[in-house]
């Protein structure tokens, strides 16, 4: 497992390119977000996605979440969203809102096997910078075993998952925060699937 401070990573282009290369080879990383630490893998690699499910012991019927760095990425990646929905998302993004949308046909997401895809733009400037530089997309989920609480302490995550992950991007000990609100925008009115930090 490679462990590196996110500021050091972003300042070292060689290290950053190594991370991106490893992700493209199927690596599993733990990354800091605006809510908690999460597992992250390349969204176009089924074997990498399967590794997350195995590490978490996660129910295969529970999808992962796509991280984007800017709302303009919705249109760029084929999401069909109305102007009204864009206005709603702009009120809460970047932030702790996961929007369930119809998955577009896009090779970036070919490892994602569900018809609907949860999308979020995290309010974490350094993570957004990391996302900008990656030519593919990341699917994510909280860095914990299913049914267990998520940890905000990278030392504890390193101790638990050192033999199972490839990278730990250290953002320091995160402040405890509510998880993201999950809302299904494929129905009208939107259906709140999990009430978290954001109210819509």
Number of C-alpha atoms within 10 A of each C-alpha: 14 12 16 15 12 20 13 13 20 18 10 11 11 10 14 18 15 12 21 18 13 17 24 18 14 20 22 24 25 25 22 26 22 21 22 22 27 21 24 29 30 29 26 21 20 16 14 22 24 15 17 25 18 14 17 17 13 17 10 10 8 9 18 25 21 24 22 22 23 16 15 10 12 16 11 8 16 13 16 12 14 8 9 9 12 14 10 11 19 13 10 18 18 20 21 24 26 29 25 23 19 18 19 18 12 11 12 17 22 14 17 21 13 14 10 17 23 23 21 26 26 24 17 15 13 16 23 18 12 17 19 14 13 17 11 17 20 22 27 27 21 23 25 20 17 14 9 9 10 18 18 22 17 21 13 12 18 19 9 13 17 15 9 15 20 18 22 26 22 23 19 13 15 17 11 13 13 14 19 22 19 24 23 20 19 14 10 7 9 15 13 16 12 14 15 17 15 15 13 12
